[in-house]
Amino acid sequence: MDPSSSQPLVSIILPTKNRATLLARAVKSVLAQTHTNIELILVDEGSSDETPDVVKRIADARVKPFRNEVSRGPGAARNAGIEASEGDFIAFLDDDDEFLPNKLKDQVKAFETSVGSVGIVISPVQTFRNGKPVDYFPYNGESGNVFLNVLAGHTFPLSAILVRRNALAAFDDKLTCLEDVDFCLKVVQLTKAMYSESPCALVHLDDNRKRLSTDRVNLHRSFRSLQSRWFNDPNDSLLRNAQADLFVNFALRQFALGNFDEATREYLNRAYALKKDGRRLMYRLQNMAGPSVLKWLYAKT
């Protein structure tokens, strides 16, 4: 008897564009999953390199390739992948990252041991910047109603999650980046989360490889859009506290990537304006000391 016949079907959504040299690694990590009842929805966003040839060489019936001749952005690509999928659970992977072999097995098992109201499982990832480990996604391990926790900037990449189909939300195809954060907020706003301690993926950050989130103008514009959407009641003290934490956590994550631009540093001042406590005063004073002090304190090499 085929062992996969008793397993729930998991759909993995993998958008890609001009990453021919990296795509094979990502695909290999999906096809090597110990949970074998899977479908890989591979959405090529109009690649102009050798990506179509890489896709043609994949000899596995579980891979379902799609191609958009014109790139519509990461949100639209993932929405198209979701629409084409048939799985009971949905996972996501970026084309330059990779799953660990037991990612789906462990997260499906977590669902099986959870209460019915759980719609998303979150697991830790191992992050590397230029090949060196960094603590870039330090999710604090909360389970249950985690909306305010995620809103405060305790975020995770899409590769860290597995989502029950009936808990899915749509990606905002108008956001040029941070659409993954917006998606996760939509999901955890309406369903409970379960944290599973087993690492599930490897995230590779490379200063020489362009990502949409490395465009500083687009990054700050998308960040402002998220603030307008999610912090729309200035009289809500819970939202004010969460926003104060978000400003700090967002700035620190950018510092970890070597980004010390003025707009990022200003988030520390805005955090203190929202919540005047000792922690935020410390960050504000560090900011007042200048970029050189912040680089000395937070730059990762």
C-alpha positions in Angstrom: 0.0 0.0 0.0 1.3 3.4 -0.9 2.1 5.2 2.4 1.1 8.5 0.9 -2.5 7.4 0.3 -3.3 7.9 4.0 -1.6 11.3 4.2 -3.5 14.6 3.6 -2.5 16.4 0.4 -0.2 19.4 1.0 0.1 22.0 -1.7 3.4 24.0 -1.9 3.2 27.4 -3.7 6.6 28.4 -5.1 6.7 31.6 -7.3 10.0 32.2 -9.2 11.5 34.7 -11.5 15.0 34.7 -13.0 16.5 32.4 -10.3 17.5 29.5 -12.6 20.7 28.8 -10.6 18.8 28.6 -7.3 15.4 27.1 -8.3 16.6 23.5 -8.5 17.7 23.6 -4.8 14.3 24.8 -3.7 12.5 22.3 -5.8 14.7 19.4 -4.6 14.0 20.3 -1.0 10.2 20.0 -1.6 10.4 16.7 -3.5 12.6 15.3 -0.7 9.9 15.8 1.9 9.2 12.8 4.1 5.6 13.7 3.8 5.2 12.5 0.2 1.6 13.3 -0.7 2.3 16.7 -2.1 1.8 18.9 -5.1 4.3 21.6 -6.0 2.6 24.6 -7.7 5.5 26.3 -9.5 4.6 29.7 -10.8 7.2 31.2 -13.2 6.7 35.0 -13.2 7.9 35.7 -16.8 11.5 34.6 -16.3 13.9 35.6 -19.1 16.8 33.4 -18.0 17.1 29.6 -18.1 14.3 29.0 -15.6 11.9 27.5 -18.2 14.6 24.9 -19.1 15.1 24.1 -15.4 11.4 23.5 -15.0 11.2 21.3 -18.1 13.9 19.0 -16.7 11.9 18.3 -13.5 10.7 14.7 -13.9 8.2 14.4 -11.1 4.4 14.2 -11.6 3.8 16.1 -8.4 5.2 19.3 -9.9 2.5 21.4 -11.6 4.2 24.3 -13.5 2.5 27.5 -14.6 3.9 30.5 -16.4 2.9 34.1 -16.5 4.4 35.8 -19.5 4.2 39.1 -17.7 5.2 39.4 -14.0 2.3 40.4 -11.8 4.3 40.4 -8.5 4.7 38.0 -5.6 1.2 38.5 -4.2 -0.6 37.8 -7.5 1.7 34.8 -8.2 0.9 33.2 -4.8 -2.9 33.9 -5.3 -2.7 32.1 -8.6 -0.9 29.2 -7.0 -3.5 28.9 -4.3 -6.3 29.0 -6.8 -4.7 26.2 -8.8 -4.0 24.1 -5.7 -6.0 21.2 -4.3 -4.4 20.4 -1.0 -5.9 20.2 2.4 -3.0 22.3 3.7 -1.0 25.0 2.0 2.8 25.8 2.4 4.9 28.4 0.7 8.5 28.6 -0.4 10.6 31.3 -1.9 12.8 30.2 -4.8 16.1 31.0 -3.0 15.2 29.1 0.2 14.7 25.5 1.0 12.6 23.2 3.2 14.2 20.8 5.8 13.2 17.2 5.0 10.7 16.8 7.9 9.0 20.2 7.5 5.7 19.0 6.2 5.6 15.8 8.3 6.2 17.7 11.5 3.7 20.4 10.8 1.0 18.1 9.6 1.5 16.1 12.8 1.2 19.3 14.8 -2.2 19.9 13.2 -3.3 16.3 14.0 -2.6 16.9 17.7 -4.1 20.4 17.8 -7.6 21.5 18.5 -9.9 22.1 15.6 -9.7 25.9 15.9 -6.0 26.0 14.9 -5.7 27.2 11.3 -1.9 27.8 11.1 1.2 26.0 12.4 4.4 28.1 12.8 7.9 26.6 13.1 11.3 28.2 13.5 13.6 28.7 10.5 17.4 28.9 10.3 18.5 32.1 8.6 21.8 32.7 6.9 23.1 36.1 5.6 26.0 35.6 3.1 26.4 32.1 4.4 26.6 33.0 8.1 23.8 32.3 10.6 21.8 35.4 11.8 18.9 35.7 14.2 16.7 37.5 11.7 13.3 35.8 12.4 13.3 35.5 16.2 9.6 34.5 16.6 9.0 34.2 20.3 7.1 30.9 20.2 3.6 32.0 21.1 0.6 29.8 20.3 -3.2 30.5 20.4 -4.4 34.0 19.6 -1.2 35.5 18.3 -2.5 38.4 16.3 -1.2 41.2 18.5 2.1 39.4 18.9 2.6 39.3 15.1 1.3 42.8 14.8 4.0 43.9 17.2 6.7 42.7 14.8 7.3 39.1 16.0 7.1 37.9 12.4 8.2 34.8 10.4 8.8 34.0 6.8 6.2 32.2 4.7 8.4 29.1 4.7 7.8 28.8 8.4 4.1 28.1 8.2 1.6 25.5 7.1 -2.0 26.8 6.7 -5.3 24.9 6.7 -7.1 25.6 3.5 -10.2 27.0 5.3 -8.0 29.5 7.1 -6.4 31.0 4.0 -6.5 34.7 3.1 -5.7 36.5 -0.1 -2.4 38.1 -0.7 -2.5 41.9 -1.5 -1.2 42.0 -5.1 -0.7 45.8 -4.8 2.0 45.5 -2.2 5.5 45.3 -3.8 6.9 43.8 -0.6 5.8 42.9 2.9 2.8 41.2 1.3 3.8 38.1 3.3 3.5 40.0 6.6 0.1 41.3 5.6 -1.0 37.8 4.6 0.0 36.3 7.9 -1.8 39.1 9.8 -5.0 38.3 7.9 -4.7 34.6 8.8 -3.8 35.0 12.5 -6.5 37.6 13.0 -9.2 35.0 12.3 -7.7 31.7 13.5 -5.6 30.3 16.3 -1.9 29.3 15.8 0.1 26.5 17.1 3.9 26.7 17.5 6.0 23.7 16.6 9.6 23.7 17.9 11.2 21.7 15.1 13.1 23.9 12.6 11.5 23.6 9.2 13.4 25.6 6.6 16.6 27.4 5.6 16.3 31.0 4.6 19.2 32.4 2.6 19.8 36.2 2.5 22.6 37.4 0.2 23.6 41.0 0.0 24.5 40.5 -3.7 21.2 39.0 -4.6 18.3 41.4 -5.3 15.1 40.9 -3.4 12.0 43.0 -3.6 12.4 43.8 0.1 15.9 45.3 -0.5 14.5 48.2 -2.5 14.4 50.8 0.3 11.8 53.0 -1.3 9.4 50.1 -1.9 10.1 48.7 1.6 9.2 51.9 3.4 6.2 52.6 1.2 4.9 49.1 1.9 5.6 49.5 5.6 3.6 52.7 5.6 0.7 50.9 3.9 0.7 48.2 6.5 0.6 50.8 9.3 -2.4 52.6 7.6 -4.2 49.3 7.3 -3.6 47.7 10.7 -3.2 50.7 13.0 -6.4 52.6 12.2 -7.6 53.4 15.7 -5.3 55.9 17.5 -7.4 55.5 20.7 -6.8 51.7 21.0 -4.1 51.3 23.6 -3.4 47.7 22.5 -2.8 48.8 19.0 -0.6 51.7 20.2 1.6 49.4 22.2 1.8 46.9 19.4 2.8 49.7 17.0 5.5 50.9 19.4 6.9 47.4 19.5 6.6 47.0 15.7 8.7 50.2 15.1 11.5 48.8 17.3 11.4 45.3 15.9 11.3 46.4 12.3 14.2 48.8 12.8 16.3 46.1 14.5 15.7 43.6 11.7 16.8 46.2 9.2 19.9 47.0 11.3 20.7 43.3 11.2 20.9 43.5 7.4 23.1 46.6 7.5 20.4 49.1 6.7 20.9 52.3 8.7 19.1 54.8 6.5 17.4 57.8 8.0 13.8 56.5 7.6 14.7 53.2 9.4 16.4 55.1 12.3 13.3 57.4 12.6 11.2 54.4 13.6 13.1 54.3 16.9 12.0 57.9 17.6 8.4 57.1 16.6 8.4 54.1 19.0 9.4 56.3 21.9 6.7 58.8 21.0 4.1 56.1 21.2 5.3 54.4 24.4 7.7 56.3 26.7 9.4 53.5 28.6 13.0 52.7 29.5 13.5 50.3 26.6 12.4 52.7 23.9 14.3 55.6 25.6 17.4 53.5 25.3 16.9 53.0 21.5 16.1 56.7 21.1 19.3 57.7 22.8 21.3 55.3 20.7 19.7 56.8 17.6 20.5 60.3 18.8 24.2 59.2 19.1 24.2 58.7 15.3 24.5 56.0 12.7 28.1 55.1 13.6 27.0 54.1 17.1 24.1 52.1 15.7 26.4 50.3 13.3 28.8 49.5 16.1 26.0 48.1 18.2 23.9 46.2 15.6 25.8 45.6 12.4 26.3 41.9 11.6 29.2 40.9 9.5 
